[in-house]
Amino acid sequence: MAENRVSIVISPQDRTTINGALGTIKTTLFPYLISLSPEERQNLPKMKDRTIAFVNKTLGYAASNPEFLPPYLDVPELQKDIDAVNILNSFLVPLEQLLSGVDDTMMEAGSEAYVAALSYYNSVKQASKTNVKNAKTIYEDLKERFQQKSGTPVAEPVA
Protein backbone atom coordinates (compact mmCIF):
# COMPACT_ATOMS: atom_id res chain seq x y z
CA MET A 1 0.00 0.00 0.00
CA ALA A 2 1.15 3.54 -0.74
CA GLU A 3 2.46 5.94 1.87
CA ASN A 4 -0.25 7.44 4.06
CA ARG A 5 0.47 11.17 3.72
CA VAL A 6 -2.82 12.42 5.18
CA SER A 7 -3.91 11.33 8.62
CA ILE A 8 -5.80 14.23 10.10
CA VAL A 9 -8.81 14.78 12.30
CA ILE A 10 -10.13 18.35 12.35
CA SER A 11 -11.78 18.89 15.72
CA PRO A 12 -15.35 20.18 15.94
CA GLN A 13 -13.99 23.33 17.63
CA ASP A 14 -11.55 23.97 14.77
CA ARG A 15 -14.28 23.29 12.19
CA THR A 16 -16.53 25.82 13.93
CA THR A 17 -13.70 28.38 14.00
CA ILE A 18 -12.85 27.80 10.33
CA ASN A 19 -16.47 27.94 9.20
CA GLY A 20 -16.98 31.13 11.23
CA ALA A 21 -13.92 32.75 9.66
CA LEU A 22 -15.01 31.71 6.17
CA GLY A 23 -18.50 33.03 6.89
CA THR A 24 -17.09 36.35 8.02
CA ILE A 25 -14.95 36.63 4.88
CA LYS A 26 -17.90 35.72 2.66
CA THR A 27 -20.41 38.11 4.24
CA THR A 28 -17.88 40.95 4.41
CA LEU A 29 -16.53 40.55 0.88
CA PHE A 30 -19.70 39.44 -0.95
CA PRO A 31 -21.26 42.92 -1.30
CA TYR A 32 -18.21 44.03 -3.29
CA LEU A 33 -18.18 41.10 -5.71
CA ILE A 34 -19.91 40.58 -9.04
CA SER A 35 -20.59 37.48 -11.10
CA LEU A 36 -19.59 37.17 -14.75
CA SER A 37 -20.99 34.74 -17.28
CA PRO A 38 -18.51 32.49 -19.12
CA GLU A 39 -19.05 34.60 -22.24
CA GLU A 40 -18.35 37.83 -20.36
CA ARG A 41 -15.18 36.32 -18.90
CA GLN A 42 -14.01 35.26 -22.34
CA ASN A 43 -14.65 38.66 -23.93
CA LEU A 44 -13.02 40.88 -21.30
CA PRO A 45 -9.45 42.14 -21.73
CA LYS A 46 -7.42 40.35 -19.01
CA MET A 47 -5.21 42.04 -16.43
CA LYS A 48 -2.17 40.19 -15.10
CA ASP A 49 0.85 41.37 -13.10
CA ARG A 50 2.51 43.23 -15.99
CA THR A 51 -0.79 44.82 -16.98
CA ILE A 52 -1.41 45.95 -13.39
CA ALA A 53 1.98 47.69 -13.45
CA PHE A 54 1.11 49.28 -16.83
CA VAL A 55 -2.25 50.57 -15.56
CA ASN A 56 -0.67 51.94 -12.36
CA LYS A 57 2.01 53.71 -14.41
CA THR A 58 -0.60 55.07 -16.83
CA LEU A 59 -2.63 56.44 -13.92
CA GLY A 60 0.45 58.32 -12.71
CA TYR A 61 1.03 59.80 -16.14
CA ALA A 62 -2.65 60.74 -16.49
CA ALA A 63 -2.44 62.65 -13.20
CA SER A 64 0.85 64.40 -14.02
CA ASN A 65 0.17 65.01 -17.72
CA PRO A 66 -3.58 65.65 -18.05
CA GLU A 67 -3.15 67.35 -21.43
CA PHE A 68 -3.18 63.87 -23.03
CA LEU A 69 -6.42 62.75 -21.37
CA PRO A 70 -9.22 61.89 -23.77
CA PRO A 71 -12.38 63.79 -22.73
CA TYR A 72 -14.27 60.56 -22.00
CA LEU A 73 -11.67 59.14 -19.57
CA ASP A 74 -12.76 59.40 -15.93
CA VAL A 75 -9.50 59.45 -13.94
CA PRO A 76 -11.16 59.17 -10.49
CA GLU A 77 -13.04 56.07 -11.71
CA LEU A 78 -9.77 54.67 -13.12
CA GLN A 79 -8.21 55.25 -9.68
CA LYS A 80 -11.10 53.43 -7.96
CA ASP A 81 -10.82 50.49 -10.37
CA ILE A 82 -7.07 50.06 -9.94
CA ASP A 83 -7.41 50.47 -6.16
CA ALA A 84 -10.04 47.69 -6.21
CA VAL A 85 -7.72 45.48 -8.28
CA ASN A 86 -4.81 46.06 -5.90
CA ILE A 87 -6.91 45.38 -2.80
CA LEU A 88 -8.66 42.32 -4.25
CA ASN A 89 -5.32 40.99 -5.49
CA SER A 90 -3.97 41.22 -1.93
CA PHE A 91 -6.83 38.87 -0.90
CA LEU A 92 -6.47 36.58 -3.91
CA VAL A 93 -2.94 35.32 -3.27
CA PRO A 94 -3.56 33.98 0.25
CA LEU A 95 -6.96 32.62 -0.80
CA GLU A 96 -5.39 30.78 -3.75
CA GLN A 97 -2.69 29.34 -1.45
CA LEU A 98 -5.35 28.22 1.01
CA LEU A 99 -7.55 26.75 -1.72
CA SER A 100 -4.59 24.95 -3.27
CA GLY A 101 -3.65 23.40 0.09
CA VAL A 102 -7.25 22.33 0.80
CA ASP A 103 -7.59 20.90 -2.71
CA ASP A 104 -4.25 19.02 -2.56
CA THR A 105 -4.98 17.61 0.90
CA MET A 106 -8.49 16.58 -0.11
CA MET A 107 -7.19 14.94 -3.28
CA GLU A 108 -4.52 12.98 -1.38
CA ALA A 109 -6.92 11.92 1.39
CA GLY A 110 -9.50 10.90 -1.22
CA SER A 111 -6.92 8.92 -3.14
CA GLU A 112 -5.77 7.13 0.01
CA ALA A 113 -9.37 6.32 0.94
CA TYR A 114 -10.19 5.09 -2.57
CA VAL A 115 -7.10 2.86 -2.73
CA ALA A 116 -7.99 1.37 0.66
CA ALA A 117 -11.60 0.81 -0.46
CA LEU A 118 -10.39 -0.87 -3.66
CA SER A 119 -8.18 -3.17 -1.59
CA TYR A 120 -11.20 -4.24 0.47
CA TYR A 121 -13.33 -4.55 -2.66
CA ASN A 122 -10.75 -6.78 -4.37
CA SER A 123 -10.53 -8.94 -1.24
CA VAL A 124 -14.33 -9.32 -1.15
CA LYS A 125 -14.35 -10.06 -4.88
CA GLN A 126 -11.84 -12.88 -4.42
CA ALA A 127 -13.74 -14.20 -1.41
CA SER A 128 -16.97 -14.16 -3.44
CA LYS A 129 -15.33 -16.25 -6.19
CA THR A 130 -14.51 -18.93 -3.60
CA ASN A 131 -18.00 -18.77 -2.03
CA VAL A 132 -16.94 -17.34 1.34
CA LYS A 133 -20.05 -16.65 3.44
CA ASN A 134 -21.46 -13.07 3.09
CA ALA A 135 -18.85 -12.10 0.48
CA LYS A 136 -21.18 -12.39 -2.51
CA THR A 137 -23.77 -10.00 -1.02
CA ILE A 138 -21.10 -7.39 -0.26
CA TYR A 139 -19.47 -7.87 -3.67
CA GLU A 140 -22.79 -7.51 -5.52
CA ASP A 141 -23.50 -4.28 -3.66
CA LEU A 142 -20.03 -2.79 -4.15
CA LYS A 143 -19.62 -3.77 -7.80
CA GLU A 144 -22.45 -1.39 -8.72
CA ARG A 145 -19.82 1.37 -8.55
CA PHE A 146 -18.25 -0.13 -11.66
CA GLN A 147 -21.48 -0.47 -13.68
CA GLN A 148 -22.32 2.06 -16.38
CA LYS A 149 -25.84 3.46 -16.48
CA SER A 150 -26.59 1.02 -19.29
CA GLY A 151 -25.73 -1.82 -16.90
CA THR A 152 -22.60 -2.91 -18.72
CA PRO A 153 -19.52 -3.30 -16.57
CA VAL A 154 -16.75 -0.72 -16.61
CA ALA A 155 -13.16 -1.84 -16.27
CA GLU A 156 -12.45 -2.17 -12.58
CA PRO A 157 -9.31 -0.46 -11.27
CA VAL A 158 -6.78 -2.49 -9.35
CA ALA A 159 -5.51 -1.09 -6.08
C-alpha positions as CSV (number, residue, x, y, z in Angstrom):
1,M,0.0,0.0,0.0
2,A,1.1,3.5,-0.7
3,E,2.5,5.9,1.9
4,N,-0.3,7.4,4.1
5,R,0.5,11.2,3.7
6,V,-2.8,12.4,5.2
7,S,-3.9,11.3,8.6
8,I,-5.8,14.2,10.1
9,V,-8.8,14.8,12.3
10,I,-10.1,18.3,12.3
11,S,-11.8,18.9,15.7
12,P,-15.4,20.2,15.9
13,Q,-14.0,23.3,17.6
14,D,-11.5,24.0,14.8
15,R,-14.3,23.3,12.2
16,T,-16.5,25.8,13.9
17,T,-13.7,28.4,14.0
18,I,-12.8,27.8,10.3
19,N,-16.5,27.9,9.2
20,G,-17.0,31.1,11.2
21,A,-13.9,32.7,9.7
22,L,-15.0,31.7,6.2
23,G,-18.5,33.0,6.9
24,T,-17.1,36.4,8.0
25,I,-15.0,36.6,4.9
26,K,-17.9,35.7,2.7
27,T,-20.4,38.1,4.2
28,T,-17.9,40.9,4.4
29,L,-16.5,40.6,0.9
30,F,-19.7,39.4,-0.9
31,P,-21.3,42.9,-1.3
32,Y,-18.2,44.0,-3.3
33,L,-18.2,41.1,-5.7
34,I,-19.9,40.6,-9.0
35,S,-20.6,37.5,-11.1
36,L,-19.6,37.2,-14.8
37,S,-21.0,34.7,-17.3
38,P,-18.5,32.5,-19.1
39,E,-19.0,34.6,-22.2
40,E,-18.4,37.8,-20.4
41,R,-15.2,36.3,-18.9
42,Q,-14.0,35.3,-22.3
43,N,-14.7,38.7,-23.9
44,L,-13.0,40.9,-21.3
45,P,-9.4,42.1,-21.7
46,K,-7.4,40.4,-19.0
47,M,-5.2,42.0,-16.4
48,K,-2.2,40.2,-15.1
49,D,0.9,41.4,-13.1
50,R,2.5,43.2,-16.0
51,T,-0.8,44.8,-17.0
52,I,-1.4,46.0,-13.4
53,A,2.0,47.7,-13.5
54,F,1.1,49.3,-16.8
55,V,-2.3,50.6,-15.6
56,N,-0.7,51.9,-12.4
57,K,2.0,53.7,-14.4
58,T,-0.6,55.1,-16.8
59,L,-2.6,56.4,-13.9
60,G,0.5,58.3,-12.7
61,Y,1.0,59.8,-16.1
62,A,-2.6,60.7,-16.5
63,A,-2.4,62.6,-13.2
64,S,0.9,64.4,-14.0
65,N,0.2,65.0,-17.7
66,P,-3.6,65.6,-18.0
67,E,-3.2,67.4,-21.4
68,F,-3.2,63.9,-23.0
69,L,-6.4,62.7,-21.4
70,P,-9.2,61.9,-23.8
71,P,-12.4,63.8,-22.7
72,Y,-14.3,60.6,-22.0
73,L,-11.7,59.1,-19.6
74,D,-12.8,59.4,-15.9
75,V,-9.5,59.5,-13.9
76,P,-11.2,59.2,-10.5
77,E,-13.0,56.1,-11.7
78,L,-9.8,54.7,-13.1
79,Q,-8.2,55.2,-9.7
80,K,-11.1,53.4,-8.0
81,D,-10.8,50.5,-10.4
82,I,-7.1,50.1,-9.9
83,D,-7.4,50.5,-6.2
84,A,-10.0,47.7,-6.2
85,V,-7.7,45.5,-8.3
86,N,-4.8,46.1,-5.9
87,I,-6.9,45.4,-2.8
88,L,-8.7,42.3,-4.2
89,N,-5.3,41.0,-5.5
90,S,-4.0,41.2,-1.9
91,F,-6.8,38.9,-0.9
92,L,-6.5,36.6,-3.9
93,V,-2.9,35.3,-3.3
94,P,-3.6,34.0,0.3
95,L,-7.0,32.6,-0.8
96,E,-5.4,30.8,-3.7
97,Q,-2.7,29.3,-1.5
98,L,-5.3,28.2,1.0
99,L,-7.6,26.7,-1.7
100,S,-4.6,24.9,-3.3
101,G,-3.6,23.4,0.1
102,V,-7.2,22.3,0.8
103,D,-7.6,20.9,-2.7
104,D,-4.2,19.0,-2.6
105,T,-5.0,17.6,0.9
106,M,-8.5,16.6,-0.1
107,M,-7.2,14.9,-3.3
108,E,-4.5,13.0,-1.4
109,A,-6.9,11.9,1.4
110,G,-9.5,10.9,-1.2
111,S,-6.9,8.9,-3.1
112,E,-5.8,7.1,0.0
113,A,-9.4,6.3,0.9
114,Y,-10.2,5.1,-2.6
115,V,-7.1,2.9,-2.7
116,A,-8.0,1.4,0.7
117,A,-11.6,0.8,-0.5
118,L,-10.4,-0.9,-3.7
119,S,-8.2,-3.2,-1.6
120,Y,-11.2,-4.2,0.5
121,Y,-13.3,-4.6,-2.7
122,N,-10.7,-6.8,-4.4
123,S,-10.5,-8.9,-1.2
124,V,-14.3,-9.3,-1.2
125,K,-14.4,-10.1,-4.9
126,Q,-11.8,-12.9,-4.4
127,A,-13.7,-14.2,-1.4
128,S,-17.0,-14.2,-3.4
129,K,-15.3,-16.2,-6.2
130,T,-14.5,-18.9,-3.6
131,N,-18.0,-18.8,-2.0
132,V,-16.9,-17.3,1.3
133,K,-20.0,-16.7,3.4
134,N,-21.5,-13.1,3.1
135,A,-18.8,-12.1,0.5
136,K,-21.2,-12.4,-2.5
137,T,-23.8,-10.0,-1.0
138,I,-21.1,-7.4,-0.3
139,Y,-19.5,-7.9,-3.7
140,E,-22.8,-7.5,-5.5
141,D,-23.5,-4.3,-3.7
142,L,-20.0,-2.8,-4.2
143,K,-19.6,-3.8,-7.8
144,E,-22.5,-1.4,-8.7
145,R,-19.8,1.4,-8.6
146,F,-18.3,-0.1,-11.7
147,Q,-21.5,-0.5,-13.7
148,Q,-22.3,2.1,-16.4
149,K,-25.8,3.5,-16.5
150,S,-26.6,1.0,-19.3
151,G,-25.7,-1.8,-16.9
152,T,-22.6,-2.9,-18.7
153,P,-19.5,-3.3,-16.6
154,V,-16.7,-0.7,-16.6
155,A,-13.2,-1.8,-16.3
156,E,-12.4,-2.2,-12.6
157,P,-9.3,-0.5,-11.3
158,V,-6.8,-2.5,-9.3
159,A,-5.5,-1.1,-6.1
